Amino acid sequence: MPDLTHLIKQLTEFLRNLINREEKEEADKEYIQTATLLNAVKRDFGDCHIFLSDREFYCVSGEQMRGWLREDMTDKQTYEAEKFDCDDFSFVLKGEMAKKRFALAFGIAWVWWMKNGAVMAHACNCYYDRVKREMMMIEPQNDRIFPKPDSWRVFLVVC
């Protein structure tokens, strides 16, 4: 018969480690209020229409976002003009991030720019980087993370 005292010590140590890990994970979490996210979007994306759906938002680092993007399969989808194009990719990635059950500081941005006299438009994703303290863009078709190009004008952000 196993030594009951030894089993109790092992169980106690296991629970202590579990609690400490959960406390560390909770301490690593950072939330920002809607007003803070709103100010960041305005500062980094300029004058645009903004819809923020929650009172506070969970923020992640670029490293954590890159990890989630590696796990996600949105970028493996096949592009099909007018049927599964940039807006569809951005909707799917937003949905995948929503499955994480956080009010994540992550959304969809619609942008435009001029190219050879023509107006170009695109939909991609964006998130608030808790380390850089700025909004970053994500191209959901290839998982590239980048700051908004100077030539892009954001006209709508939905988080």
SVG drawing of the C-alpha trace seen along z (x, -y; Angstrom):
<svg xmlns="http://www.w3.org/2000/svg" viewBox="-20 -62 28 64">
<polyline fill="none" stroke="black" stroke-width="0.4" points="0.0,0.0 1.4,-3.4 2.5,-5.8 -0.5,-8.1 1.7,-10.9 3.9,-10.8 0.9,-10.9 -0.6,-13.9 2.7,-15.7 2.9,-15.0 -0.7,-16.2 -0.1,-19.3 3.1,-20.1 1.2,-19.5 -1.7,-21.9 0.8,-24.5 2.6,-24.5 -0.7,-24.6 -1.9,-27.6 1.4,-29.4 1.3,-28.8 -2.3,-30.1 -1.3,-33.2 1.6,-33.9 -0.5,-33.5 -3.1,-35.9 -0.4,-38.4 0.9,-38.3 -2.6,-39.2 -3.1,-42.8 -6.4,-44.5 -7.1,-48.0 -10.2,-50.0 -12.2,-50.9 -11.1,-54.6 -7.4,-53.5 -8.0,-51.3 -10.0,-54.0 -7.2,-56.5 -4.7,-54.0 -6.7,-53.4 -7.1,-57.1 -3.4,-57.8 -2.1,-55.0 -4.8,-54.8 -6.0,-58.4 -9.5,-59.7 -11.7,-56.7 -15.0,-55.1 -14.4,-52.9 -16.7,-50.4 -15.5,-48.8 -17.8,-46.2 -16.6,-45.7 -15.7,-47.7 -12.2,-46.3 -10.0,-44.3 -7.3,-41.7 -3.9,-42.6 -1.2,-40.3 2.4,-40.7 3.5,-40.3 5.2,-37.0 1.9,-35.6 0.0,-36.8 2.6,-35.1 2.1,-31.9 -1.6,-32.0 -1.3,-32.8 1.1,-29.8 -1.7,-27.5 -4.5,-29.1 -5.3,-27.8 -7.0,-30.9 -3.9,-31.7 -4.2,-28.2 -7.5,-29.0 -7.7,-29.5 -8.3,-33.1 -11.1,-33.4 -12.0,-36.9 -15.4,-38.1 -16.2,-34.8 -13.4,-34.3 -11.3,-37.4 -9.7,-39.8 -12.8,-40.6 -13.6,-37.0 -10.1,-36.1 -10.3,-38.9 -13.8,-37.8 -12.5,-34.2 -9.4,-35.2 -11.5,-37.5 -13.8,-34.6 -10.9,-32.3 -9.5,-34.8 -13.0,-35.2 -13.0,-31.4 -10.2,-32.1 -13.0,-33.5 -11.2,-36.7 -12.4,-40.2 -9.3,-40.5 -8.0,-43.8 -8.3,-42.4 -10.4,-43.5 -10.9,-44.1 -9.7,-47.2 -10.8,-48.4 -8.2,-50.5 -7.7,-52.4 -4.9,-54.0 -4.1,-55.5 -2.1,-53.5 -1.5,-54.9 -4.5,-57.2 -6.8,-54.4 -8.3,-53.9 -7.3,-50.5 -9.1,-49.0 -8.4,-46.1 -9.6,-44.4 -7.2,-43.0 -6.9,-42.5 -5.5,-44.6 -4.6,-44.2 -3.2,-46.3 0.3,-45.1 0.8,-45.2 4.6,-45.5 4.9,-48.0 1.8,-49.9 0.5,-50.4 -1.9,-49.1 -0.5,-46.6 -1.9,-45.2 -2.1,-41.5 -2.5,-40.2 -4.8,-37.2 -3.8,-35.7 -0.2,-35.1 -0.1,-36.0 2.3,-38.9 2.3,-41.4 3.3,-45.0 2.6,-48.6 0.1,-50.5 1.9,-51.7 1.9,-55.5 0.1,-55.3 -2.9,-53.5 -5.9,-55.3 -8.1,-53.4 -11.8,-54.1 -13.3,-51.5 -12.1,-49.5 -14.4,-47.0 -13.1,-45.2"/>
</svg>
